[in-house]
Amino acid sequence: MPSNLLLLDLIKKYKGRFKISYSVTGILLEQLELYAPEVLTLFQELASTGCVEFLAETYYHSLSFLYSQEEFIEQIETHKQTIQRLFGQTPRVFRNTELIYNNALAALIDQIGGFDVIITEGADHILGYKSPNFVYRPPNSKLKLILKNYRLSDDIAFRFSERNWSEWPLKAG
């Protein structure tokens, strides 16, 4: 909760110029409803600012895409309905479990409809010489692919406060 309060303060301080997104599983949302409604209320307050976007994913954070398209689609639809019910938003961005991606996934997300973007891993062995810092498109699709820059993510997650790190302090630009 403290981090959500901080983010809410930043949204207010910067008058809507500070925007964030959350990827929250359906299971966590169920648990918040049952056991921590005050946390859910804070997420709803964040959503009401218009500066917070909730992403769609599989309801159970499952690997269902690898095993059953029917189950995969059902989980996405259930998750979208839950986001709509709790936050009044229809997700436009899809994030698969562990950012797993292939072109067949993109084709299925395109077929489901309603999405503009897929967020996925920017793995070197897939990208080759390409950079994760650009927007790509899957074949025969208008969907956008936004890739995670794993190097930057690791710098933030693991080295950000490490004073012995050669890049400390990490700065934008």
C-alpha positions as CSV (number, residue, x, y, z in Angstrom):
1,M,0.0,0.0,0.0
2,P,2.7,2.5,0.7
3,S,4.0,2.4,-2.9
4,N,0.5,2.9,-4.3
5,L,0.0,5.9,-2.0
6,L,3.3,7.3,-3.3
7,L,2.2,6.7,-6.9
8,L,-1.1,8.4,-6.2
9,D,0.7,11.4,-4.7
10,L,2.9,11.6,-7.8
11,I,-0.1,11.5,-10.1
12,K,-1.7,14.4,-8.2
13,K,1.6,16.3,-7.9
14,Y,2.3,16.1,-11.7
15,K,-1.4,16.8,-12.6
16,G,-1.9,13.8,-14.8
17,R,1.5,13.8,-16.5
18,F,2.7,10.8,-14.5
19,K,1.1,7.6,-15.8
20,I,1.5,4.0,-14.8
21,S,0.2,0.6,-15.7
22,Y,-0.5,-2.5,-13.5
23,S,-0.6,-6.2,-14.5
24,V,-2.6,-7.8,-11.7
25,T,-3.8,-11.4,-11.8
26,G,-7.4,-12.3,-11.3
27,I,-6.5,-14.5,-8.4
28,L,-4.8,-11.5,-6.6
29,L,-7.9,-9.4,-7.3
30,E,-10.1,-12.1,-5.8
31,Q,-7.8,-12.2,-2.7
32,L,-7.9,-8.4,-2.4
33,E,-11.7,-8.4,-2.5
34,L,-11.9,-11.1,0.3
35,Y,-9.0,-10.2,2.5
36,A,-7.7,-6.7,1.8
37,P,-10.5,-4.5,0.5
38,E,-8.6,-1.4,1.5
39,V,-5.9,-2.2,-1.0
40,L,-8.5,-2.8,-3.7
41,T,-10.1,0.5,-2.9
42,L,-6.7,2.2,-3.3
43,F,-6.3,0.5,-6.7
44,Q,-9.8,1.8,-7.6
45,E,-8.8,5.3,-6.5
46,L,-5.7,5.1,-8.7
47,A,-7.8,3.9,-11.6
48,S,-10.2,6.9,-11.2
49,T,-7.4,9.3,-11.8
50,G,-7.3,8.4,-15.5
51,C,-3.5,8.0,-15.2
52,V,-3.5,4.3,-14.4
53,E,-4.0,1.5,-16.9
54,F,-4.7,-2.1,-16.0
55,L,-3.3,-4.7,-18.5
56,A,-5.0,-7.9,-19.5
57,E,-3.4,-11.3,-18.9
58,T,-4.4,-14.8,-18.1
59,Y,-6.6,-14.9,-15.1
60,Y,-4.5,-17.4,-13.2
61,H,-1.1,-16.2,-14.5
62,S,-1.0,-19.6,-16.2
63,L,0.8,-21.1,-19.2
64,S,-2.6,-22.0,-20.8
65,F,-1.5,-20.7,-24.2
66,L,0.9,-23.6,-24.4
67,Y,-1.7,-26.2,-23.7
68,S,-5.3,-25.0,-24.6
69,Q,-6.4,-22.1,-26.8
70,E,-9.9,-22.5,-25.4
71,E,-8.7,-22.2,-21.8
72,F,-6.4,-19.3,-22.7
73,I,-9.2,-17.3,-24.3
74,E,-11.5,-18.1,-21.4
75,Q,-9.0,-16.8,-18.9
76,I,-8.3,-13.6,-20.9
77,E,-12.0,-12.9,-21.2
78,T,-12.6,-13.6,-17.5
79,H,-9.7,-11.3,-16.6
80,K,-11.0,-8.5,-18.9
81,Q,-14.4,-8.7,-17.3
82,T,-12.9,-8.6,-13.8
83,I,-10.9,-5.5,-14.7
84,Q,-14.0,-3.9,-16.2
85,R,-16.1,-4.7,-13.1
86,L,-13.6,-3.5,-10.5
87,F,-11.9,-0.5,-12.3
88,G,-14.3,0.5,-15.1
89,Q,-11.6,-0.1,-17.7
90,T,-11.4,-2.4,-20.7
91,P,-7.8,-3.4,-21.1
92,R,-6.2,-2.5,-24.5
93,V,-2.8,-4.0,-23.7
94,F,-2.1,-7.7,-23.3
95,R,0.7,-9.2,-21.3
96,N,1.2,-13.0,-21.4
97,T,2.5,-14.9,-18.4
98,E,6.3,-14.4,-18.1
99,L,6.1,-12.3,-21.3
100,I,6.0,-15.5,-23.4
101,Y,5.4,-14.7,-27.1
102,N,5.4,-16.1,-30.5
103,N,3.6,-15.1,-33.7
104,A,0.8,-17.7,-33.1
105,L,0.1,-15.9,-29.8
106,A,-0.1,-12.6,-31.6
107,A,-2.5,-14.1,-34.2
108,L,-4.8,-15.4,-31.4
109,I,-4.7,-12.1,-29.6
110,D,-5.6,-10.4,-32.9
111,Q,-8.5,-12.9,-33.3
112,I,-9.8,-12.3,-29.8
113,G,-9.9,-8.6,-30.6
114,G,-10.0,-5.5,-28.6
115,F,-6.2,-5.2,-28.0
116,D,-3.8,-2.7,-29.5
117,V,-0.6,-3.8,-27.9
118,I,1.2,-6.9,-26.6
119,I,4.1,-6.5,-24.1
120,T,6.7,-9.2,-24.5
121,E,10.3,-10.1,-23.7
122,G,13.1,-8.4,-25.7
123,A,15.3,-11.5,-25.8
124,D,18.7,-11.1,-27.6
125,H,18.4,-14.6,-29.2
126,I,15.1,-13.5,-30.9
127,L,16.0,-9.9,-31.7
128,G,19.5,-10.6,-33.1
129,Y,20.8,-7.2,-34.1
130,K,17.5,-5.4,-33.4
131,S,16.9,-3.2,-30.3
132,P,14.2,-3.7,-27.7
133,N,13.8,0.1,-27.7
134,F,11.5,0.2,-30.7
135,V,7.9,-0.7,-31.4
136,Y,7.5,-3.7,-33.6
137,R,4.5,-5.5,-35.3
138,P,3.7,-9.2,-35.7
139,P,3.2,-10.4,-39.3
140,N,-0.1,-9.5,-40.9
141,S,-1.3,-7.6,-37.8
142,K,-2.0,-4.0,-36.6
143,L,-1.0,-5.0,-33.1
144,K,2.0,-3.2,-31.7
145,L,4.7,-5.2,-29.9
146,I,6.4,-3.4,-27.0
147,L,9.5,-5.2,-25.8
148,K,11.0,-5.3,-22.3
149,N,14.5,-4.1,-22.3
150,Y,15.9,-6.7,-19.9
151,R,19.2,-5.0,-19.4
152,L,17.5,-1.8,-18.2
153,S,15.0,-3.8,-16.1
154,D,17.8,-5.7,-14.4
155,D,19.7,-2.4,-13.8
156,I,16.7,-1.0,-12.0
157,A,15.7,-4.2,-10.2
158,F,19.1,-5.4,-9.1
159,R,21.7,-2.6,-9.3
160,F,19.7,0.7,-8.9
161,S,20.9,1.4,-5.3
162,E,24.2,-0.4,-5.5
163,R,26.8,2.4,-4.9
164,N,29.7,0.2,-6.2
165,W,28.0,-0.3,-9.5
166,S,29.9,1.5,-12.4
167,E,26.7,3.2,-13.6
168,W,25.5,4.5,-10.2
169,P,23.6,6.6,-9.9
170,L,21.4,5.5,-12.8
171,K,20.0,8.6,-14.7
172,A,17.5,9.1,-17.5
173,G,19.1,10.3,-20.7
